[in-house]
Structure formats: structure tokens, C-alpha cells
């Protein structure tokens, strides 16, 4: 299993940063996503399921992404999603926002990739730690940069 947890302070109020994590804003934070189509329940709610499509190389992949955690309090916001990647890896993301003053938000991005069976575990072992760290850093910087535009 591969796990990560990174934090950063964003000089923007919590509600503005939180708006970036709405289901209708997925493509701002994840530009490779081609479609994010609601299948079950309601957007931005626990239990929401979306068909999310994006390109891996030249091949369009679609996964069913479920919101498995959701909390929207004045000082704390959490959105957690999970999906099965090709029946090989379970991918879990957690985005936590904590109010850190009137115009500051602590952004915590954590997650895990858990291999299913020998092939899924081997895939994770063969991945580059440096590449994974760069992907995490790039995502967090994109959240910060988009929030600063609001």
C-alpha cells in the first residue's frame, strides 16, 4: 500500500477554497478529467457516485468514484472519495480544510493506493516515489493557485 499526507496553508478564506471541491469544479483541480457524470444520489453529498472519465495516454478510462466521507462545518470541511482502478488498485483521496484565521485555510491532502491481488501490489511497487511526490505537489499547488484566483 502507498500512503501520503501533505499539508499547506492557503491565504484564502475556507469557504472559497471549499468551493473548488464541489463536484461541478472537478475539472479545475483535475484537468485530465474529461467527464464527471452523476450516477447516484446528489452532488456534493455522502454516497454520491460519479462516472469519471480521463485519458491515460491515448486511452479513455472511466471509473466509478464514490464520495465516502463528507463534512461541511464552518471551521472544518472534508471530502473523501474512493474508486477501484481496473480491479487492481483501490484509490482513496481525502481533502480536509481547516479554518486558520479569517483569510487562511490549512489544506490537508492525504490518500492511499492499495493493491488488490499480486498484480495490483506489484504495480504499486514498480511506481516511482519521486513521480508520486511530484504529482501530489503539483495537485496541491493547483488547489492553492486556483483558490488565489477566487
N, C-alpha and C positions, 0 to 999 in steps of 0.2 A: 504494500500500500504506500502511496505517496501522499503526504500531507503538507500543507503550508498554512501559515498565518502571518500576515503583514499588516502594518498599521501606518497611517499618515494623518496629519492634521490638514484640513482644508479650510481656508479662510473664507467660508461662506456659511450662511445660516443653515441649520439642519433641514428645514423643510424644502429649501431649494435643492440641496444635494439629493434628498429623498425623491424629489420629482424625477430625477434621472433613472430611478429604478422601477418606474411604472412600466407595465407591460407594453404600452404603446411607445416607449422610448428605447426599447431593446437595441435597435439598430444604431443609436447614438453611441452606446457603450460597446457594442459588439458589431462593428461594421461589416463583418463577414456574413452576418445573418441575412439571408435573402427574404425569409418569411417567418412570421411568428403568429400562428393562427390559433385562436381559442377553440378548444375541443370540448372541454367540460368546465362546469361551474362558471364563476365570474372572474374577469381580470382582477389582478392585484388582491387576490384572496387566497387563504389557505385552501389547498385542494385544487386550485386552478391547473388545468392541463393544456399545454400548447404543443402544436406540431411546429418544431423549429427546424428550418432548413438552412444549410450553408454549404459552401463549396469546400471540399478537401481536395486540393489540386484542381482537377477539371471535373471531378465527380460530385454531383449534388447529393448530400446526405441529409436525411430527415430523422429527427429524434423526438420522442415524446418527453417534454420537460414538465415536471410537476413541481408546483410550489408546495414544499413540505414544511415550511415554517414562515410565519408572517406575524409581525407585531408592529403596530403604528401608534406609539405613545409620544407625548410632546418632547421628551428628552432622549428617547431611545427608539430606534427603528431597526427592524430585522427582516430580511427577506432571504429565504433559503430555498434552493432548487436542487433537483436531482434528476438524472436521466441515465439510461442504460445505453452505452455506446457499443453498437454492433454485438450485443450479448457477450462482450468480452470485458468491459470495464464499467463499473458504476461510478459516475461522476457526481460529486456533491459540491455545491458552492454556497457560501454564507456571506452575506453582506450586512454588516452591522454599522449603524451610525449612532454616535453618542454626542449629545449637545455638550460643547466645550466652551461656553460663553455665548454671547448673543450672536456673534458672527464667526464662530469657529465650530467645526464638526470633526470629531475623530472618526475616521473611516477605517474599519477593520474588515479585511478580506481574508477569508480562510476557506479551506476546502480540502477535498481528498479525491483521489482516484484509486479505486480498489479493483484489482484484477479478479475476474471470475474464471476459475479454472487455470490450468497451467499456461495456456496461450495468452490469456489476459495478463497474468502475472509476469510472464516473460516480456510482453510488450512494454510494461511499465519499467522493468529493469533495464531495458535497452534504451530508454529515453534519456536524453541529456539533461542533467541537473541545471547546467548553465542556461540552456534554452528555456527550460521551465521557469527559472528565476526571471529571465528576461521577459517572458510572456506575462508573468504576474506584475512585474514592474511597469510594463507598458500599459496594462489594463488600469492599474491604479493611477498612473499619470493621466490617462484618458479621462477617468472619472473626475480628477482634480481640474483638468483643463476645461472640460465641459461645464463643470459647476461654476468655474470662474467666469464663464460667458453669460451666466444667467443674471 
